[in-house]
Amino acid sequence: MHGGAGEWPREKQASGLNGVKAAAIVGWKILTSRGSSIDAVEASVVSMEDNPVFNAGTGSALNLAGSVEMDAAIMEGKQLNGGAVAIVRRVKNPVRLARIVMEETNHVLLAGLAAERLALNHNIPSANPKTRDRIRAWKQGLKGFRKGQTGHLSRNYRLLEKGLLKGLDTVGALALDARGNLAAACSTGGLSLKLPGRIGDSAVLGAGLYADNSVGAATATGVGEIAIRAAVSKNACELMREYSAEASAKKSIRMAGERIGRGLGILTLDRTGRHAVAHNTRHLCWAVLHGSGEPNANIVGTRV
């Protein structure tokens, strides 16, 4: 699982690593109890949504208007079923709602009030996801905007007139269970200071995540617009038909960087359990647990 690509300040790195380790243990306990990969990735992402160090669930980044709008998705690799939600504001665990979309509706993606009504109907708790740190970051970001320090969001600043690669810490998880079923899940508050109504890659199957038992699973993190345009998670899975998990991760990030731009990271997991981490950002907070013992975690993977 990962806690997001981008720039992790030194003072938050230990908390981030502890968070992804804890999430790995949550998922691993389910797998070693003969639980399913879909249960494992959901529980792991819930663990990170409940941890305010991550930009997902509690602790989500604020948009330009100072509101939280969260996206999440989940997918299983046996029948290629998936569910996603976007622009939800007060749902405690958006990934749980994404699973309800997958299992209880005929749709793949629900957004806004309709998604929030579904959450209420299924007794998913509401919550205020804003934290003091995110409010402080929002205020600082607005000051930067007024000074012309627009970074990645230069077009948005031009709209505001009549880098901000921080806040990219989406969370994601991949799992392979004892029955050979793969699953992926991801959740995010999105880019800090994004335009209201913006939907990122975490709600898009093939971009923020993908799972296919015949090849592997992947989940992306970073600038969502790049991940969507490159269909980076689906691309990584297709590459695993010919290449290893490691080569596929590197190639998918390199291809996106060359064609569109830098600012992405990806986790890959093939159908045999081999895994890889690749990114072209400064940091990517991740952890893996594939046997007894403690999770292996790091703040960087393979830089490409």
Protein Blocks (a to p, Z undefined) as FASTA:
>chain_A
ZZbecjddfklmmmmmmmmmmmmmmmmmmmmnopafklmmmmmmmmmmmpmkbgghehia
cdfkopacdddddddfklopacddehifklfblmlmmmmmmmmmcbfbdghjllmmmmmm
nopacddfbdfklmmmmmmmmmmmmnopnmjmlmmmmmmmmpcfehilccddddddfkop
acdddddebjehiaehiacfklpghilpccdfklmccddedjfklmmmnommlmmmmmmm
mmcfklmmmmmmmmmmmmnogciacddddfkopacdddfbfbdcddddfbecjddddfbd
cdZZ
